[in-house]
């Protein structure tokens, strides 16, 4: 990735990160999910899933997630 990306959402539940990514996609904001969960202990669920967006979209993405996300 040539752009700088910023973390806008973190969840211990990977499906919530995917929902956040989908919500941002509805608003034409590119987003990626970064899985930071431990592969050594997948059943325990250590770690988090993060949603990252380009820095130029970060403020708008945070506002959208704060105001429209009902899964948090």
PDB file of N, CA, C and O in Angstrom:
ATOM      1  N   UNK A   1       0.849  -1.180   0.000  1.00  0.00           N
ATOM      2  CA  UNK A   1       0.000   0.000   0.000  1.00  0.00           C
ATOM      3  C   UNK A   1       0.885   1.230   0.000  1.00  0.00           C
ATOM      4  O   UNK A   1       1.805   1.347   0.810  1.00  0.00           O
ATOM      5  N   UNK A   2       0.608   2.126  -0.894  1.00  0.00           N
ATOM      6  CA  UNK A   2       1.426   3.323  -0.987  1.00  0.00           C
ATOM      7  C   UNK A   2       0.902   4.450  -0.111  1.00  0.00           C
ATOM      8  O   UNK A   2       1.642   5.381   0.206  1.00  0.00           O
ATOM      9  N   UNK A   3      -0.357   4.378   0.281  1.00  0.00           N
ATOM     10  CA  UNK A   3      -0.924   5.418   1.142  1.00  0.00           C
ATOM     11  C   UNK A   3      -0.667   5.090   2.603  1.00  0.00           C
ATOM     12  O   UNK A   3      -0.365   3.950   2.955  1.00  0.00           O
ATOM     13  N   UNK A   4      -0.790   6.096   3.437  1.00  0.00           N
ATOM     14  CA  UNK A   4      -0.742   5.876   4.875  1.00  0.00           C
ATOM     15  C   UNK A   4      -2.133   5.486   5.336  1.00  0.00           C
ATOM     16  O   UNK A   4      -3.124   6.087   4.924  1.00  0.00           O
ATOM     17  N   UNK A   5      -2.202   4.478   6.193  1.00  0.00           N
ATOM     18  CA  UNK A   5      -3.477   3.981   6.688  1.00  0.00           C
ATOM     19  C   UNK A   5      -3.563   4.214   8.181  1.00  0.00           C
ATOM     20  O   UNK A   5      -2.553   4.194   8.884  1.00  0.00           O
ATOM     21  N   UNK A   6      -4.783   4.437   8.662  1.00  0.00           N
ATOM     22  CA  UNK A   6      -5.012   4.708  10.080  1.00  0.00           C
ATOM     23  C   UNK A   6      -6.054   3.742  10.630  1.00  0.00           C
ATOM     24  O   UNK A   6      -7.029   3.415   9.953  1.00  0.00           O
ATOM     25  N   UNK A   7      -5.840   3.293  11.854  1.00  0.00           N
ATOM     26  CA  UNK A   7      -6.784   2.397  12.520  1.00  0.00           C
ATOM     27  C   UNK A   7      -7.978   3.227  12.993  1.00  0.00           C
ATOM     28  O   UNK A   7      -7.813   4.236  13.678  1.00  0.00           O
ATOM     29  N   UNK A   8      -9.200   2.782  12.612  1.00  0.00           N
ATOM     30  CA  UNK A   8     -10.401   3.521  12.999  1.00  0.00           C
ATOM     31  C   UNK A   8     -11.356   2.687  13.841  1.00  0.00           C
ATOM     32  O   UNK A   8     -12.314   3.222  14.400  1.00  0.00           O
ATOM     33  N   UNK A   9     -11.109   1.389  13.939  1.00  0.00           N
ATOM     34  CA  UNK A   9     -12.011   0.526  14.710  1.00  0.00           C
ATOM     35  C   UNK A   9     -11.243  -0.703  15.166  1.00  0.00           C
ATOM     36  O   UNK A   9     -10.434  -1.251  14.418  1.00  0.00           O
ATOM     37  N   UNK A  10     -11.500  -1.136  16.404  1.00  0.00           N
ATOM     38  CA  UNK A  10     -10.877  -2.337  16.965  1.00  0.00           C
ATOM     39  C   UNK A  10     -11.944  -3.151  17.674  1.00  0.00           C
ATOM     40  O   UNK A  10     -12.782  -2.604  18.390  1.00  0.00           O
ATOM     41  N   UNK A  11     -11.907  -4.474  17.469  1.00  0.00           N
ATOM     42  CA  UNK A  11     -12.857  -5.361  18.136  1.00  0.00           C
ATOM     43  C   UNK A  11     -12.205  -6.710  18.397  1.00  0.00           C
ATOM     44  O   UNK A  11     -11.390  -7.173  17.598  1.00  0.00           O
ATOM     45  N   UNK A  12     -12.557  -7.340  19.504  1.00  0.00           N
ATOM     46  CA  UNK A  12     -12.067  -8.698  19.732  1.00  0.00           C
ATOM     47  C   UNK A  12     -12.824  -9.724  18.876  1.00  0.00           C
ATOM     48  O   UNK A  12     -12.429 -10.887  18.792  1.00  0.00           O
ATOM     49  N   UNK A  13     -13.906  -9.283  18.249  1.00  0.00           N
ATOM     50  CA  UNK A  13     -14.726 -10.174  17.427  1.00  0.00           C
ATOM     51  C   UNK A  13     -14.512  -9.858  15.945  1.00  0.00           C
ATOM     52  O   UNK A  13     -14.889  -8.781  15.484  1.00  0.00           O
ATOM     53  N   UNK A  14     -13.913 -10.782  15.199  1.00  0.00           N
ATOM     54  CA  UNK A  14     -13.604 -10.522  13.788  1.00  0.00           C
ATOM     55  C   UNK A  14     -14.820 -10.161  12.942  1.00  0.00           C
ATOM     56  O   UNK A  14     -14.705  -9.356  12.017  1.00  0.00           O
ATOM     57  N   UNK A  15     -15.988 -10.740  13.241  1.00  0.00           N
ATOM     58  CA  UNK A  15     -17.163 -10.435  12.418  1.00  0.00           C
ATOM     59  C   UNK A  15     -17.598  -8.981  12.581  1.00  0.00           C
ATOM     60  O   UNK A  15     -18.148  -8.399  11.646  1.00  0.00           O
ATOM     61  N   UNK A  16     -17.365  -8.389  13.739  1.00  0.00           N
ATOM     62  CA  UNK A  16     -17.709  -6.976  13.919  1.00  0.00           C
ATOM     63  C   UNK A  16     -16.790  -6.083  13.086  1.00  0.00           C
ATOM     64  O   UNK A  16     -17.233  -5.071  12.543  1.00  0.00           O
ATOM     65  N   UNK A  17     -15.533  -6.448  12.987  1.00  0.00           N
ATOM     66  CA  UNK A  17     -14.614  -5.692  12.131  1.00  0.00           C
ATOM     67  C   UNK A  17     -15.060  -5.777  10.672  1.00  0.00           C
ATOM     68  O   UNK A  17     -14.985  -4.791   9.939  1.00  0.00           O
ATOM     69  N   UNK A  18     -15.521  -6.944  10.257  1.00  0.00           N
ATOM     70  CA  UNK A  18     -16.023  -7.098   8.886  1.00  0.00           C
ATOM     71  C   UNK A  18     -17.286  -6.270   8.659  1.00  0.00           C
ATOM     72  O   UNK A  18     -17.474  -5.704   7.582  1.00  0.00           O
ATOM     73  N   UNK A  19     -18.153  -6.198   9.674  1.00  0.00           N
ATOM     74  CA  UNK A  19     -19.349  -5.356   9.568  1.00  0.00           C
ATOM     75  C   UNK A  19     -18.970  -3.881   9.450  1.00  0.00           C
ATOM     76  O   UNK A  19     -19.583  -3.140   8.681  1.00  0.00           O
ATOM     77  N   UNK A  20     -17.968  -3.457  10.203  1.00  0.00           N
ATOM     78  CA  UNK A  20     -17.499  -2.068  10.125  1.00  0.00           C
ATOM     79  C   UNK A  20     -16.938  -1.785   8.735  1.00  0.00           C
ATOM     80  O   UNK A  20     -17.194  -0.725   8.163  1.00  0.00           O
ATOM     81  N   UNK A  21     -16.184  -2.719   8.197  1.00  0.00           N
ATOM     82  CA  UNK A  21     -15.631  -2.564   6.846  1.00  0.00           C
ATOM     83  C   UNK A  21     -16.753  -2.433   5.819  1.00  0.00           C
ATOM     84  O   UNK A  21     -16.684  -1.591   4.923  1.00  0.00           O
ATOM     85  N   UNK A  22     -17.789  -3.269   5.951  1.00  0.00           N
ATOM     86  CA  UNK A  22     -18.919  -3.216   5.021  1.00  0.00           C
ATOM     87  C   UNK A  22     -19.668  -1.894   5.123  1.00  0.00           C
ATOM     88  O   UNK A  22     -20.087  -1.338   4.108  1.00  0.00           O
ATOM     89  N   UNK A  23     -19.840  -1.388   6.344  1.00  0.00           N
ATOM     90  CA  UNK A  23     -20.511  -0.107   6.537  1.00  0.00           C
ATOM     91  C   UNK A  23     -19.726   1.016   5.859  1.00  0.00           C
ATOM     92  O   UNK A  23     -20.306   1.890   5.215  1.00  0.00           O
ATOM     93  N   UNK A  24     -18.410   0.982   6.010  1.00  0.00           N
ATOM     94  CA  UNK A  24     -17.584   2.009   5.368  1.00  0.00           C
ATOM     95  C   UNK A  24     -17.634   1.883   3.848  1.00  0.00           C
ATOM     96  O   UNK A  24     -17.610   2.890   3.141  1.00  0.00           O
ATOM     97  N   UNK A  25     -17.702   0.662   3.344  1.00  0.00           N
ATOM     98  CA  UNK A  25     -17.798   0.454   1.893  1.00  0.00           C
ATOM     99  C   UNK A  25     -19.084   1.054   1.333  1.00  0.00           C
ATOM    100  O   UNK A  25     -19.100   1.547   0.205  1.00  0.00           O
ATOM    101  N   UNK A  26     -20.164   1.014   2.117  1.00  0.00           N
ATOM    102  CA  UNK A  26     -21.426   1.631   1.684  1.00  0.00           C
ATOM    103  C   UNK A  26     -21.275   3.130   1.482  1.00  0.00           C
ATOM    104  O   UNK A  26     -22.026   3.740   0.721  1.00  0.00           O
ATOM    105  N   UNK A  27     -20.298   3.724   2.167  1.00  0.00           N
ATOM    106  CA  UNK A  27     -20.035   5.157   2.043  1.00  0.00           C
ATOM    107  C   UNK A  27     -18.817   5.432   1.155  1.00  0.00           C
ATOM    108  O   UNK A  27     -18.242   6.519   1.198  1.00  0.00           O
ATOM    109  N   UNK A  28     -18.434   4.446   0.359  1.00  0.00           N
ATOM    110  CA  UNK A  28     -17.309   4.558  -0.584  1.00  0.00           C
ATOM    111  C   UNK A  28     -15.988   4.896   0.101  1.00  0.00           C
ATOM    112  O   UNK A  28     -15.172   5.644  -0.439  1.00  0.00           O
ATOM    113  N   UNK A  29     -15.787   4.344   1.284  1.00  0.00           N
ATOM    114  CA  UNK A  29     -14.526   4.510   1.999  1.00  0.00           C
ATOM    115  C   UNK A  29     -13.785   3.183   1.944  1.00  0.00           C
ATOM    116  O   UNK A  29     -14.277   2.181   2.463  1.00  0.00           O
ATOM    117  N   UNK A  30     -12.598   3.158   1.318  1.00  0.00           N
ATOM    118  CA  UNK A  30     -11.840   1.911   1.266  1.00  0.00           C
ATOM    119  C   UNK A  30     -11.368   1.518   2.666  1.00  0.00           C
ATOM    120  O   UNK A  30     -10.908   2.365   3.431  1.00  0.00           O
ATOM    121  N   UNK A  31     -11.483   0.249   2.993  1.00  0.00           N
ATOM    122  CA  UNK A  31     -11.089  -0.226   4.314  1.00  0.00           C
ATOM    123  C   UNK A  31     -10.538  -1.635   4.215  1.00  0.00           C
ATOM    124  O   UNK A  31     -10.913  -2.400   3.327  1.00  0.00           O
ATOM    125  N   UNK A  32      -9.646  -1.970   5.132  1.00  0.00           N
ATOM    126  CA  UNK A  32      -9.107  -3.321   5.229  1.00  0.00           C
ATOM    127  C   UNK A  32      -9.193  -3.769   6.679  1.00  0.00           C
ATOM    128  O   UNK A  32      -9.112  -2.958   7.601  1.00  0.00           O
ATOM    129  N   UNK A  33      -9.360  -5.075   6.867  1.00  0.00           N
ATOM    130  CA  UNK A  33      -9.371  -5.650   8.209  1.00  0.00           C
ATOM    131  C   UNK A  33      -8.010  -6.294   8.443  1.00  0.00           C
ATOM    132  O   UNK A  33      -7.543  -7.096   7.635  1.00  0.00           O
ATOM    133  N   UNK A  34      -7.386  -5.936   9.549  1.00  0.00           N
ATOM    134  CA  UNK A  34      -6.108  -6.516   9.945  1.00  0.00           C
ATOM    135  C   UNK A  34      -6.370  -7.413  11.143  1.00  0.00           C
ATOM    136  O   UNK A  34      -6.806  -6.949  12.196  1.00  0.00           O
ATOM    137  N   UNK A  35      -6.101  -8.697  10.973  1.00  0.00           N
ATOM    138  CA  UNK A  35      -6.346  -9.667  12.031  1.00  0.00           C
ATOM    139  C   UNK A  35      -5.105  -9.749  12.915  1.00  0.00           C
ATOM    140  O   UNK A  35      -4.049 -10.196  12.467  1.00  0.00           O
ATOM    141  N   UNK A  36      -5.232  -9.325  14.148  1.00  0.00           N
ATOM    142  CA  UNK A  36      -4.122  -9.355  15.102  1.00  0.00           C
ATOM    143  C   UNK A  36      -4.337 -10.439  16.159  1.00  0.00           C
ATOM    144  O   UNK A  36      -3.739 -10.392  17.234  1.00  0.00           O
ATOM    145  N   UNK A  37      -5.192 -11.411  15.849  1.00  0.00           N
ATOM    146  CA  UNK A  37      -5.456 -12.474  16.806  1.00  0.00           C
ATOM    147  C   UNK A  37      -4.337 -13.506  16.766  1.00  0.00           C
ATOM    148  O   UNK A  37      -3.729 -13.741  15.721  1.00  0.00           O
ATOM    149  N   UNK A  38      -4.077 -14.108  17.896  1.00  0.00           N
ATOM    150  CA  UNK A  38      -3.010 -15.087  18.030  1.00  0.00           C
ATOM    151  C   UNK A  38      -3.372 -16.371  17.285  1.00  0.00           C
ATOM    152  O   UNK A  38      -4.444 -16.939  17.497  1.00  0.00           O
ATOM    153  N   UNK A  39      -2.482 -16.817  16.421  1.00  0.00           N
ATOM    154  CA  UNK A  39      -2.708 -18.090  15.745  1.00  0.00           C
ATOM    155  C   UNK A  39      -2.310 -19.261  16.644  1.00  0.00           C
ATOM    156  O   UNK A  39      -2.659 -20.407  16.360  1.00  0.00           O
ATOM    157  N   UNK A  40      -1.587 -18.980  17.718  1.00  0.00           N
ATOM    158  CA  UNK A  40      -1.184 -20.031  18.651  1.00  0.00           C
ATOM    159  C   UNK A  40      -2.339 -20.487  19.530  1.00  0.00           C
ATOM    160  O   UNK A  40      -2.420 -21.656  19.906  1.00  0.00           O
ATOM    161  N   UNK A  41      -3.231 -19.560  19.853  1.00  0.00           N
ATOM    162  CA  UNK A  41      -4.362 -19.860  20.724  1.00  0.00           C
ATOM    163  C   UNK A  41      -5.663 -19.336  20.112  1.00  0.00           C
ATOM    164  O   UNK A  41      -6.294 -18.453  20.693  1.00  0.00           O
ATOM    165  N   UNK A  42      -6.078 -19.857  18.957  1.00  0.00           N
ATOM    166  CA  UNK A  42      -7.264 -19.299  18.282  1.00  0.00           C
ATOM    167  C   UNK A  42      -8.560 -19.476  19.063  1.00  0.00           C
ATOM    168  O   UNK A  42      -9.468 -18.655  18.928  1.00  0.00           O
ATOM    169  N   UNK A  43      -8.670 -20.519  19.871  1.00  0.00           N
ATOM    170  CA  UNK A  43      -9.919 -20.740  20.596  1.00  0.00           C
ATOM    171  C   UNK A  43     -10.087 -19.796  21.774  1.00  0.00           C
ATOM    172  O   UNK A  43     -11.208 -19.537  22.213  1.00  0.00           O
ATOM    173  N   UNK A  44      -8.976 -19.281  22.287  1.00  0.00           N
ATOM    174  CA  UNK A  44      -9.038 -18.337  23.403  1.00  0.00           C
ATOM    175  C   UNK A  44      -9.423 -16.951  22.900  1.00  0.00           C
ATOM    176  O   UNK A  44     -10.076 -16.185  23.608  1.00  0.00           O
ATOM    177  N   UNK A  45      -9.014 -16.634  21.673  1.00  0.00           N
ATOM    178  CA  UNK A  45      -9.376 -15.352  21.093  1.00  0.00           C
ATOM    179  C   UNK A  45      -8.515 -14.191  21.528  1.00  0.00           C
ATOM    180  O   UNK A  45      -8.969 -13.047  21.541  1.00  0.00           O
ATOM    181  N   UNK A  46      -7.263 -14.476  21.889  1.00  0.00           N
ATOM    182  CA  UNK A  46      -6.366 -13.376  22.241  1.00  0.00           C
ATOM    183  C   UNK A  46      -6.104 -12.520  21.024  1.00  0.00           C
ATOM    184  O   UNK A  46      -5.853 -13.031  19.932  1.00  0.00           O
ATOM    185  N   UNK A  47      -6.163 -11.236  21.212  1.00  0.00           N
ATOM    186  CA  UNK A  47      -5.895 -10.323  20.124  1.00  0.00           C
ATOM    187  C   UNK A  47      -7.148  -9.622  19.655  1.00  0.00           C
ATOM    188  O   UNK A  47      -8.235  -9.811  20.202  1.00  0.00           O
ATOM    189  N   UNK A  48      -6.978  -8.833  18.661  1.00  0.00           N
ATOM    190  CA  UNK A  48      -8.072  -8.006  18.160  1.00  0.00           C
ATOM    191  C   UNK A  48      -8.051  -7.995  16.637  1.00  0.00           C
ATOM    192  O   UNK A  48      -7.040  -8.320  16.014  1.00  0.00           O
ATOM    193  N   UNK A  49      -9.164  -7.623  16.057  1.00  0.00           N
ATOM    194  CA  UNK A  49      -9.265  -7.347  14.631  1.00  0.00           C
ATOM    195  C   UNK A  49      -9.407  -5.838  14.487  1.00  0.00           C
ATOM    196  O   UNK A  49     -10.202  -5.208  15.185  1.00  0.00           O
ATOM    197  N   UNK A  50      -8.632  -5.269  13.580  1.00  0.00           N
ATOM    198  CA  UNK A  50      -8.614  -3.817  13.394  1.00  0.00           C
ATOM    199  C   UNK A  50      -9.103  -3.463  11.997  1.00  0.00           C
ATOM    200  O   UNK A  50      -8.877  -4.211  11.046  1.00  0.00           O
ATOM    201  N   UNK A  51      -9.767  -2.334  11.877  1.00  0.00           N
ATOM    202  CA  UNK A  51     -10.168  -1.807  10.583  1.00  0.00           C
ATOM    203  C   UNK A  51      -9.308  -0.575  10.315  1.00  0.00           C
ATOM    204  O   UNK A  51      -9.237   0.343  11.132  1.00  0.00           O
ATOM    205  N   UNK A  52      -8.662  -0.576   9.158  1.00  0.00           N
ATOM    206  CA  UNK A  52      -7.804   0.535   8.758  1.00  0.00           C
ATOM    207  C   UNK A  52      -8.362   1.176   7.493  1.00  0.00           C
ATOM    208  O   UNK A  52      -8.881   0.491   6.612  1.00  0.00           O
ATOM    209  N   UNK A  53      -8.247   2.498   7.417  1.00  0.00           N
ATOM    210  CA  UNK A  53      -8.652   3.260   6.232  1.00  0.00           C
ATOM    211  C   UNK A  53      -7.525   4.228   5.871  1.00  0.00           C
ATOM    212  O   UNK A  53      -6.673   4.519   6.710  1.00  0.00           O
ATOM    213  N   UNK A  54      -7.509   4.730   4.634  1.00  0.00           N
ATOM    214  CA  UNK A  54      -6.512   5.753   4.305  1.00  0.00           C
ATOM    215  C   UNK A  54      -6.676   6.969   5.221  1.00  0.00           C
ATOM    216  O   UNK A  54      -7.790   7.319   5.609  1.00  0.00           O
ATOM    217  N   UNK A  55      -5.571   7.596   5.554  1.00  0.00           N
ATOM    218  CA  UNK A  55      -5.584   8.734   6.470  1.00  0.00           C
ATOM    219  C   UNK A  55      -6.547   9.818   5.996  1.00  0.00           C
ATOM    220  O   UNK A  55      -7.184  10.480   6.815  1.00  0.00           O
ATOM    221  N   UNK A  56      -6.656  10.002   4.701  1.00  0.00           N
ATOM    222  CA  UNK A  56      -7.540  11.047   4.172  1.00  0.00           C
ATOM    223  C   UNK A  56      -9.017  10.779   4.460  1.00  0.00           C
ATOM    224  O   UNK A  56      -9.829  11.701   4.391  1.00  0.00           O
ATOM    225  N   UNK A  57      -9.376   9.547   4.778  1.00  0.00           N
ATOM    226  CA  UNK A  57     -10.765   9.180   5.075  1.00  0.00           C
ATOM    227  C   UNK A  57     -11.002   8.895   6.554  1.00  0.00           C
ATOM    228  O   UNK A  57     -12.127   8.586   6.946  1.00  0.00           O
ATOM    229  N   UNK A  58      -9.977   8.991   7.371  1.00  0.00           N
ATOM    230  CA  UNK A  58     -10.057   8.538   8.766  1.00  0.00           C
ATOM    231  C   UNK A  58     -11.102   9.289   9.584  1.00  0.00           C
ATOM    232  O   UNK A  58     -11.881   8.663  10.304  1.00  0.00           O
ATOM    233  N   UNK A  59     -11.134  10.595   9.490  1.00  0.00           N
ATOM    234  CA  UNK A  59     -12.072  11.377  10.309  1.00  0.00           C
ATOM    235  C   UNK A  59     -13.513  11.023   9.937  1.00  0.00           C
ATOM    236  O   UNK A  59     -14.339  10.784  10.818  1.00  0.00           O
ATOM    237  N   UNK A  60     -13.815  10.989   8.656  1.00  0.00           N
ATOM    238  CA  UNK A  60     -15.165  10.649   8.211  1.00  0.00           C
ATOM    239  C   UNK A  60     -15.524   9.216   8.619  1.00  0.00           C
ATOM    240  O   UNK A  60     -16.650   8.955   9.043  1.00  0.00           O
ATOM    241  N   UNK A  61     -14.582   8.299   8.492  1.00  0.00           N
ATOM    242  CA  UNK A  61     -14.836   6.910   8.864  1.00  0.00           C
ATOM    243  C   UNK A  61     -15.171   6.795  10.348  1.00  0.00           C
ATOM    244  O   UNK A  61     -16.082   6.053  10.716  1.00  0.00           O
ATOM    245  N   UNK A  62     -14.459   7.508  11.193  1.00  0.00           N
ATOM    246  CA  UNK A  62     -14.731   7.468  12.634  1.00  0.00           C
ATOM    247  C   UNK A  62     -16.113   8.026  12.949  1.00  0.00           C
ATOM    248  O   UNK A  62     -16.827   7.482  13.792  1.00  0.00           O
ATOM    249  N   UNK A  63     -16.490   9.098  12.282  1.00  0.00           N
ATOM    250  CA  UNK A  63     -17.813   9.690  12.499  1.00  0.00           C
ATOM    251  C   UNK A  63     -18.906   8.713  12.064  1.00  0.00           C
ATOM    252  O   UNK A  63     -19.903   8.545  12.766  1.00  0.00           O
ATOM    253  N   UNK A  64     -18.725   8.083  10.933  1.00  0.00           N
ATOM    254  CA  UNK A  64     -19.713   7.116  10.444  1.00  0.00           C
ATOM    255  C   UNK A  64     -19.851   5.954  11.420  1.00  0.00           C
ATOM    256  O   UNK A  64     -20.964   5.546  11.751  1.00  0.00           O
ATOM    257  N   UNK A  65     -18.734   5.427  11.875  1.00  0.00           N
ATOM    258  CA  UNK A  65     -18.780   4.284  12.794  1.00  0.00           C
ATOM    259  C   UNK A  65     -19.387   4.670  14.140  1.00  0.00           C
ATOM    260  O   UNK A  65     -20.092   3.865  14.749  1.00  0.00           O
ATOM    261  N   UNK A  66     -19.129   5.870  14.608  1.00  0.00           N
ATOM    262  CA  UNK A  66     -19.706   6.309  15.883  1.00  0.00           C
ATOM    263  C   UNK A  66     -21.207   6.541  15.781  1.00  0.00           C
ATOM    264  O   UNK A  66     -21.947   6.252  16.721  1.00  0.00           O
ATOM    265  N   UNK A  67     -21.661   7.063  14.638  1.00  0.00           N
ATOM    266  CA  UNK A  67     -23.065   7.458  14.512  1.00  0.00           C
ATOM    267  C   UNK A  67     -23.973   6.406  13.878  1.00  0.00           C
ATOM    268  O   UNK A  67     -25.176   6.399  14.138  1.00  0.00           O
ATOM    269  N   UNK A  68     -23.429   5.534  13.067  1.00  0.00           N
ATOM    270  CA  UNK A  68     -24.282   4.602  12.323  1.00  0.00           C
ATOM    271  C   UNK A  68     -24.113   3.147  12.719  1.00  0.00           C
ATOM    272  O   UNK A  68     -24.984   2.329  12.421  1.00  0.00           O
ATOM    273  N   UNK A  69     -23.015   2.798  13.383  1.00  0.00           N
ATOM    274  CA  UNK A  69     -22.771   1.398  13.724  1.00  0.00           C
ATOM    275  C   UNK A  69     -23.663   0.969  14.880  1.00  0.00           C
ATOM    276  O   UNK A  69     -23.642   1.572  15.953  1.00  0.00           O
ATOM    277  N   UNK A  70     -24.434  -0.062  14.653  1.00  0.00           N
ATOM    278  CA  UNK A  70     -25.325  -0.577  15.702  1.00  0.00           C
ATOM    279  C   UNK A  70     -24.821  -1.904  16.258  1.00  0.00           C
ATOM    280  O   UNK A  70     -25.477  -2.504  17.109  1.00  0.00           O
ATOM    281  N   UNK A  71     -23.672  -2.368  15.792  1.00  0.00           N
ATOM    282  CA  UNK A  71     -23.123  -3.648  16.218  1.00  0.00           C
ATOM    283  C   UNK A  71     -22.107  -3.503  17.331  1.00  0.00           C
ATOM    284  O   UNK A  71     -21.638  -4.517  17.847  1.00  0.00           O
ATOM    285  N   UNK A  72     -21.746  -2.293  17.725  1.00  0.00           N
ATOM    286  CA  UNK A  72     -20.711  -2.085  18.745  1.00  0.00           C
ATOM    287  C   UNK A  72     -21.232  -2.332  20.130  1.00  0.00           C
ATOM    288  O   UNK A  72     -20.489  -2.200  21.102  1.00  0.00           O
TER     289      UNK A  72
END
